Each structure stands twice: as C-alpha cells, then as structure tokens.
Amino acid sequence: DFFSALAHDTRLRCLMLLVQHGELCVCELTYAIDAAQPHVSRHLAQLRELELVSDRREGLWIHYRIHPGLPDWARAVLEATAEGVGSQRPFVTDEQTLSAMPNRPGAPRCA
C-alpha cells in the first residue's frame, strides 16, 4: 500500500512538499501542483486512510503533514525520495510555485 501510494503523481508531489515544509494547507498544495481542490483532496484522503499523512482543521482550512506515527523506514524512504527528486521537474517547479504563492494561510484569505 505504501509504495502504491507513491506511484501516483499527485500523491507523490503532495508528499514531497509535505516532507520539505512539514505542514501545508490544502490550498497551498493545490496552488503548488496546479490541480483542482477536489482532485488534491481526494488523494490526500487516500493518504490519510493509509496513515501516511494526518490533518488538522483551522477555521476554513485543513492542514496536512506527514503522519507522526509513520514507521522510521517509511519516513526514511520519503526523505530519500525528496532528496533524490528535489532538483527534478515537476518537484522543483512545485517548490518555486509554492514560494511565489500570494495570500498563504495566516493571511486573511487563502488563495
């Protein structure tokens, strides 16, 4: 199940951003990977069901992070993957897009 989760582009891109940033709002993930919110939310729900990510609600926003109970071996795979793909497209583009996002959470409105 773990490796199947990594096999989908949307899930992998979201996981790589979460590894790099610790916690991100759904709006940040949708902005970074340029995907529709329902599409991203569906894949995040699958990752949550597999206990690869956990979430927390803050007002209107839902924030995701790598599940704190993830086994060490799984966390090591995610970190090694992030290191390996960090300079490749689309991952480098995702990072650049996220860093340029206006109105990130914490501002009055999320983009």
ABEGO torsion letter per residue (X at the ends): XAAAAAABAAAAAAAAAAAAAGBBBAAAAAAAAGBBAAAAAAAAAAAAAAGABBBBBBEABBBBBBBAABBAAAAAAAAAAAAAAAABOAAAAAAAAAAABBGBBGBABBX
